[in-house]
Amino acid sequence: MSRSSKSRIQQQQPEVCGDCGSSDPSWASINRGILLCADCCSVHRSLGRHISQVKSLRQGSWSPSVLAFVNQLNGHGANSVWEHLLLDSVAPKNLKRKPGPKDALHPAKADFIRAKHVNLSYVLKPSLEDGVGSAAALEVELSKQLHASVRSGNLETSLRLVVQGADPNYFHDEKGSTPLHVAARSGQLSQMELLLVYGADVNALDSQGNTPLDLAKACKQSAIAERLVEAMYEVTDRLSHFLTGKKPDHASGQHLLIPDQSKKDISEQLKIARGKLQLVPNRMFEELVMDLYDEVDRRETEAIWATTSLNPEVGAVPFLPTNPHLSATRNQGRQKLARFSQQEFNGLISDVLIDARRRQNMANLRPIDSPLPANLAQLKNAAARESNLSDDEPLYDAVASDDDYAALAPVAQQALVNKSPPGGPTSAEVESLRQKLQDQESTIQELRILIQKLTSENCQLKHSLDTK
């Protein structure tokens, strides 16, 4: 973190750890909006990115708008959201005491951090009173408040609403837009960062078929538009930077940066592996990209931890922590990524980026800045309405079905849940979509059989040549 960046934080609030009050914190939790000392950071890292997204203040590479967002939240009361009950004079007496800088990491600090950030024990819980009626109605009411809040600069209010259950992707039927549309149109960059970090869909459509990027451009919000483009490609940009130390120049139309492999000899085994990767359905491919992103973050953070911590072995995270929102099989696969050597891991990322480019070329039948056709937009949004994905899921790419992939935006676009305008698909459109899915599944199965047949014939030919 630069000296000027640190001075900006000092102007608003002394630099102290948000969890124990230690001075001169060297880490930050982006989605929590607080600074952290090394001890508390070690606990945050063990929780996983779905709980806390930590970044080094001194060695991390920061986007200016993300840094400003963390700076603003830290300086204007993020902890009053996470520790509301501790600050309340009428709070229950059995709450855990907030630890001090000299308290032991285990169990005092660790137990407090888990209660605060995993169990949300000190957050003010919303009430079903005042005629709200049901949990669903309460979520709608909170989401409407969020929709209104993001047009102003009050980040603390928006954070409180999100933590209490407001949906960052809520589609306001009367206004015809999502909170991200409102923030983009209003020029509220930090509000937009808050929405993005909690899962806002950069490709959500308003009632006129506009994305937040469309509105930012129309309102001449250049900084907002630039940041939205960065968010759209955040995942593949991070993977490219991990391999090459560079990021694509999106302004010039370069959206993927892949190491040159023209001079490398590609083995038969690698060709087969890449062929199998191409057969992976889009949703599974996107999940793989998500997991690679998390593993890249773990490896980069681990490298910084090893050079900055007085005792690197304490607080080390040798593999990705378990995410309870994912299946046991996927958690096991994510953790096995840590067993890849650097060369093997780099090779896997290269192959994924190559296939991402291939899939994106399929999607380029429609220019990225043009709206979806009306019927396809309705189908996409209707499918998203039925989605049950969790808002606790990390911020990465959403995946559409394989048959509408040609009209999708880039593979690296972030989205979790997309609440859509009114007007769903007709039964005929749904039936047509279902038939296309069945046809594609049949085609994939035929390709698999063909590959098995060709592989068998290849083995027979090799065997016959060896016996001559």
C-alpha positions in Angstrom: 0.0 0.0 0.0 1.5 3.4 -1.0 2.3 6.0 1.6 -0.3 8.4 0.1 -3.0 5.6 0.4 -2.1 5.0 4.0 -2.2 8.7 4.8 -5.8 8.9 3.4 -6.9 6.2 5.9 -5.1 8.0 8.7 -6.9 11.2 7.9 -10.2 9.6 8.8 -9.4 7.1 11.5 -6.3 5.8 13.2 -5.0 2.6 11.7 -6.1 -0.1 14.1 -7.2 -3.7 13.6 -11.0 -3.9 13.4 -11.1 -7.1 15.4 -8.7 -6.5 18.3 -7.6 -2.9 18.1 -3.9 -3.6 17.4 -2.0 -0.6 16.0 -0.5 -0.5 12.5 -2.5 -3.2 10.8 -0.9 -4.6 7.6 -3.9 -6.4 6.1 -7.5 -5.6 5.1 -10.7 -7.6 4.7 -12.3 -6.1 1.5 -15.8 -7.4 2.0 -15.8 -6.6 5.7 -14.4 -3.2 5.1 -12.0 -3.3 8.1 -8.2 -3.4 8.6 -6.5 -6.4 10.2 -3.4 -7.1 12.2 -1.4 -10.2 11.2 -2.8 -12.3 14.0 -6.4 -11.6 13.2 -5.7 -11.9 9.4 -4.4 -15.5 10.0 -7.9 -16.4 11.4 -9.7 -14.6 8.5 -7.6 -16.5 6.0 -8.5 -19.9 7.6 -12.2 -19.0 7.1 -12.0 -18.8 3.3 -12.9 -16.2 0.8 -16.6 -16.8 1.1 -16.3 -15.3 4.6 -13.5 -12.8 4.3 -11.5 -11.6 1.3 -8.1 -10.5 2.7 -5.4 -8.5 1.0 -2.1 -7.1 2.1 -2.0 -3.4 2.5 1.7 -3.2 1.9 2.4 -5.7 -0.9 -1.0 -6.2 -2.5 -1.9 -4.8 -5.9 -4.9 -2.5 -5.3 -7.4 -1.1 -7.7 -7.8 2.6 -6.7 -11.6 2.3 -6.4 -11.4 -0.9 -4.2 -8.9 0.9 -2.0 -11.1 3.9 -1.7 -14.1 1.7 -0.9 -12.2 -0.1 1.9 -10.9 3.2 3.1 -14.4 4.8 3.2 -16.0 1.8 5.0 -13.2 1.5 7.5 -13.3 5.2 8.3 -17.0 5.6 8.5 -18.3 2.8 10.6 -18.1 -0.7 9.1 -17.5 -2.1 12.6 -20.6 -0.5 13.8 -22.4 -2.9 11.5 -20.4 -6.0 12.5 -20.3 -5.2 16.2 -23.7 -3.4 16.6 -24.7 -5.4 19.7 -21.4 -4.9 21.4 -21.9 -1.1 21.1 -25.6 -1.3 22.3 -26.0 -0.5 26.0 -29.0 -2.9 26.3 -27.2 -5.8 24.5 -27.3 -9.2 26.2 -24.6 -9.7 28.9 -23.5 -13.1 27.6 -21.9 -11.8 24.5 -18.2 -12.6 24.0 -16.0 -9.7 25.0 -14.0 -8.0 22.2 -10.3 -9.0 22.6 -7.5 -6.5 23.0 -4.2 -6.4 21.2 -2.4 -8.4 24.0 -5.0 -11.2 24.2 -4.0 -14.6 23.0 -4.7 -15.5 19.4 -6.2 -18.8 20.5 -8.8 -19.0 21.8 -9.7 -15.4 22.6 -9.2 -13.7 19.2 -10.0 -16.7 17.1 -13.3 -17.4 18.9 -14.3 -13.8 18.7 -13.6 -13.5 15.0 -15.6 -16.6 14.2 -18.5 -15.3 16.3 -18.3 -11.9 14.6 -17.7 -12.9 11.0 -19.0 -16.5 10.6 -22.0 -16.5 13.0 -22.7 -12.7 12.7 -23.4 -12.8 16.4 -23.2 -9.1 16.9 -25.1 -7.9 13.8 -28.5 -6.2 14.4 -30.9 -8.8 13.1 -34.0 -7.5 11.2 -37.4 -7.9 12.8 -40.5 -9.4 11.3 -42.6 -6.9 13.2 -44.1 -3.7 11.9 -46.5 -5.6 9.6 -43.8 -7.1 7.3 -45.4 -10.5 7.7 -42.8 -13.0 6.3 -39.1 -13.5 5.8 -39.6 -13.1 2.0 -41.5 -9.8 2.5 -38.8 -8.6 4.8 -36.1 -9.3 2.2 -38.1 -7.4 -0.4 -38.4 -4.4 2.0 -34.7 -4.4 2.8 -33.9 -4.8 -0.9 -36.1 -1.8 -1.8 -34.2 0.2 0.8 -30.9 -0.8 -0.7 -32.1 0.2 -4.1 -32.8 3.7 -2.7 -29.6 3.8 -0.6 -27.0 3.2 -3.3 -27.9 6.5 -5.1 -26.3 8.3 -2.1 -22.8 8.1 -0.6 -23.8 6.4 2.7 -21.9 3.2 2.4 -22.6 2.2 6.0 -26.4 2.1 5.4 -26.0 0.0 2.3 -23.6 -2.4 4.1 -26.0 -2.8 7.0 -28.9 -3.6 4.6 -26.9 -6.2 2.7 -25.7 -7.8 5.9 -29.3 -8.0 7.1 -30.5 -9.7 4.0 -31.0 -7.2 1.1 -30.5 -8.7 -2.3 -27.8 -6.9 -4.3 -29.5 -8.2 -7.5 -33.0 -7.2 -6.5 -35.1 -6.1 -9.5 -37.4 -3.2 -8.5 -40.6 -3.8 -10.5 -41.7 -0.2 -10.3 -38.3 1.4 -11.0 -37.4 -1.3 -13.6 -33.8 -1.6 -12.5 -31.4 -3.2 -10.0 -29.3 -1.4 -7.3 -26.2 -1.7 -9.6 -28.1 0.2 -12.3 -28.9 2.9 -9.8 -25.3 3.2 -8.5 -23.9 3.3 -12.1 -26.3 6.0 -13.2 -25.7 8.0 -10.0 -21.9 7.9 -10.3 -21.6 6.2 -6.9 -18.3 4.2 -7.4 -17.9 3.0 -3.8 -21.5 1.9 -3.7 -20.9 0.0 -6.9 -17.8 -1.7 -5.3 -20.0 -2.7 -2.3 -22.6 -4.3 -4.6 -19.9 -6.1 -6.7 -18.2 -7.5 -3.7 -21.5 -8.9 -2.5 -22.4 -10.5 -5.8 -24.1 -7.9 -8.0 -24.5 -9.0 -11.6 -22.7 -6.7 -14.0 -24.8 -8.0 -16.9 -28.2 -7.5 -15.2 -30.8 -5.9 -17.6 -33.2 -3.2 -16.7 -36.7 -2.9 -18.0 -35.3 -1.2 -21.2 -32.7 -3.9 -21.8 -29.8 -1.9 -20.6 -26.9 -3.1 -18.5 -25.2 -1.0 -15.8 -22.4 -0.4 -18.3 -24.9 0.9 -20.9 -26.2 3.4 -18.3 -22.8 4.5 -17.2 -21.8 5.3 -20.8 -25.1 7.1 -21.5 -24.6 9.2 -18.4 -20.9 9.8 -19.3 -19.7 8.2 -16.0 -16.3 7.2 -17.5 -14.8 6.0 -14.2 -17.9 3.9 -13.5 -17.8 2.4 -17.0 -14.1 1.6 -16.8 -14.6 -0.2 -13.5 -17.5 -2.2 -14.8 -15.4 -3.4 -17.7 -12.7 -4.4 -15.2 -15.3 -6.3 -13.2 -16.6 -8.1 -16.2 -13.1 -9.5 -16.9 -11.8 -9.7 -13.3 -11.4 -13.5 -13.2 -9.6 -14.1 -16.5 -7.5 -10.9 -15.9 -6.3 -12.3 -12.5 -5.4 -15.6 -14.1 -3.5 -13.9 -17.0 -1.7 -11.7 -14.5 -0.7 -14.7 -12.5 0.9 -16.3 -15.6 2.4 -13.3 -17.3 2.5 -10.4 -14.8 0.4 -8.4 -17.3 -3.3 -7.7 -17.8 -5.2 -7.4 -21.1 -5.8 -3.9 -22.6 -9.6 -3.9 -22.7 -9.7 -0.4 -24.2 -8.0 -1.7 -27.3 -10.3 -4.8 -27.5 -7.9 -7.2 -26.0 -9.8 -9.2 -23.4 -7.7 -12.4 -22.9 -3.9 -12.5 -22.5 -2.5 -16.0 -23.0 1.3 -17.0 -23.0 2.6 -17.8 -26.4 2.7 -21.6 -26.8 3.5 -21.7 -30.5 7.0 -23.0 -30.0 6.1 -25.6 -27.4 5.8 -29.3 -28.4 2.3 -30.5 -27.4 2.2 -34.1 -26.4 -0.5 -36.5 -27.4 -1.6 -36.7 -23.8 -2.0 -32.9 -23.6 -4.0 -32.9 -26.8 -6.4 -35.5 -25.3 -6.7 -33.5 -22.0 -7.5 -30.4 -23.9 -10.1 -32.3 -25.9 -11.7 -33.4 -22.7 -11.7 -29.9 -21.4 -13.6 -28.7 -24.5 -16.3 -31.3 -23.7 -16.9 -29.9 -20.2 -20.3 -28.2 -20.0 -20.3 -24.5 -19.6 -21.5 -24.5 -16.0 -18.8 -27.0 -14.9 -16.2 -25.0 -16.8 -17.2 -21.8 -15.0 -16.9 -23.6 -11.6 -13.4 -24.7 -12.6 -12.5 -21.1 -13.4 -13.9 -20.0 -10.0 -11.8 -22.6 -8.2 -8.7 -21.6 -10.1 -9.3 -18.0 -9.2 -9.5 -18.9 -5.5 -6.4 -21.0 -5.7 -4.5 -18.2 -7.4 -5.6 -15.9 -4.6 -4.5 -18.4 -2.0 -1.0 -18.9 -3.6 -0.4 -15.2 -4.0 -1.5 -14.4 -0.5 0.5 -17.3 0.9 3.7 -16.0 -0.9 3.2 -12.6 0.7 2.4 -14.2 4.1 5.7 -16.2 4.0 7.8 -13.0 3.5 6.0 -10.7 5.9 5.0 -12.9 8.9 7.4 -13.3 11.8 6.3 -17.0 12.0 5.1 -18.0 8.5 4.1 -21.5 9.6 1.5 -20.0 12.1 -1.5 -18.9 10.1 -0.4 -20.6 6.8 -3.2 -21.9 4.6 -1.8 -24.9 2.7 -5.0 -25.5 0.8 -8.4 -23.8 0.2 -10.6 -23.9 3.3 -13.9 -25.8 3.0 -16.8 -23.8 1.7 -20.1 -25.3 3.3 -22.1 -23.9 0.3 -20.3 -26.2 -2.1 -20.6 -30.0 -2.4 -18.1 -32.3 -0.7 -16.8 -33.5 -4.1 -16.1 -30.0 -5.2 -14.4 -29.0 -2.0 -12.1 -32.0 -2.3 -11.3 -31.0 -5.9 -10.6 -27.4 -4.8 -8.2 -28.6 -2.1 -6.3 -30.9 -4.4 -5.3 -27.9 -6.6 -2.7 -27.1 -3.9 -0.9 -30.4 -4.8 -0.2 -29.1 -8.3 3.4 -28.0 -8.8 3.9 -24.5 -10.1 4.5 -25.8 -13.6 1.5 -28.0 -13.5 -0.8 -25.3 -12.2 0.5 -22.8 -14.7 -0.2 -25.3 -17.5 -3.7 -25.9 -16.2 -4.4 -22.1 -16.2 -3.0 -21.8 -19.7 -5.3 -24.5 -21.0 -8.3 -23.0 -19.3 -7.6 -19.6 -20.8 -7.2 -21.1 -24.2 -10.5 -22.8 -23.9 -12.1 -19.7 -22.5 -11.0 -17.9 -25.7 -12.5 -20.7 -27.8 -15.8 -20.4 -25.9 -15.7 -16.6 -26.1 -15.2 -16.8 -29.9 -18.5 -18.7 -29.9 -20.1 -15.9 -27.9 -18.7 -13.2 -30.2 -21.6 -13.9 -32.6 -23.1 -10.9 -30.7 -21.0 -7.8 -29.9 -20.5 -7.5 -26.1 -22.0 -4.0 -25.9 -25.2 -4.9 -27.7 -28.3 -6.0 -25.8 -29.7 -9.5 -25.9 -32.5 -10.2 -28.3 -35.8 -9.6 -26.5 -36.9 -13.2 -26.3 -33.4 -14.4 -25.2 -33.2 -11.7 -22.6 -36.5 -12.9 -21.2 -35.3 -16.5 -21.1 -32.1 -15.6 -19.5 -33.7 -13.5 -16.8 -36.5 -16.0 -16.2 -33.9 -18.7 -15.7 -32.1 -16.5 -13.3 -35.3 -15.9 -11.3 -35.5 -19.6 -10.6 -31.9 -19.7 -9.4 -31.2 -20.6 -5.8 -27.6 -19.7 -5.7 -26.4 -18.3 -2.4 -25.3 -14.7 -1.9 -22.5 -16.0 0.2 -20.9 -17.6 -2.8 -17.7 -15.8 -3.9 -17.9 -13.1 -6.5 -17.3 -14.7 -9.8 -18.7 -15.6 -13.2 -22.3 -16.7 -13.5 -23.1 -19.4 -16.1 -25.9 -19.7 -18.5 -27.1 -22.8 -20.2 -25.1 -24.2 -23.1 -27.7 -23.4 -25.8 -27.7 -19.6 -25.1 -24.0 -19.5 -24.7 -23.4 -17.9 -28.1 -25.2 -14.8 -26.8 -23.4 -14.6 -23.5 -21.0 -11.9 -22.3 -17.4 -12.9 -21.5 -16.5 -15.9 -19.4 -15.1 -13.7 -16.7 -18.2 -11.7 -15.9 -19.4 -11.7 -12.3 -22.9 -12.7 -11.4 -24.6 -14.7 -8.8 -28.3 -14.0 -8.9 -30.1 -11.9 -11.5 -33.6 -10.6 -10.6 -35.3 -9.7 -13.9 -38.0 -7.5 -15.3 -41.5 -8.8 -15.6 -42.5 -10.9 -18.6 -41.3 -14.5 -18.7 -40.9 -16.9 -21.6 -43.9 -18.6 -23.2 -44.5 -22.4 -22.9 -43.5 -22.8 -26.5 -40.1 -21.1 -25.9 -39.5 -23.2 -22.9 -40.2 -26.4 -24.8 -38.0 -25.2 -27.6 -35.2 -24.5 -25.2 -35.7 -27.9 -23.6 -35.5 -29.7 -26.9 -32.3 -27.8 -27.8 -30.7 -28.9 -24.6 -31.6 -32.6 -25.3 -30.2 -32.3 -28.8 -26.9 -30.9 -27.5 -26.7 -33.6 -24.9 -27.1 -36.1 -27.6 -24.4 -34.5 -29.7 -22.0 -34.4 -26.8 -22.6 -38.1 -26.2 -22.0 -38.9 -29.8 -18.7 -36.9 -29.7 -17.6 -38.9 -26.6 -18.3 -42.2 -28.4 -16.4 -41.0 -31.4 -13.4 -39.9 -29.3 -13.4 -43.3 -27.6 -13.5 -45.0 -30.9 -10.7 -43.0 -32.4 -8.6 -43.5 -29.3 -9.1 -47.3 -29.5 -8.2 -47.3 -33.2 -5.1 -45.2 -32.5 -4.0 -47.7 -29.8 -4.6 -50.6 -32.2 -2.5 -48.9 -34.9 0.3 -48.3 -32.5 0.2 -51.9 -31.3 0.3 -53.2 -34.9 3.3 -51.0 -35.7 5.2 -52.1 -32.6 4.7 -55.8 -33.5 6.1 -55.4 -37.0 
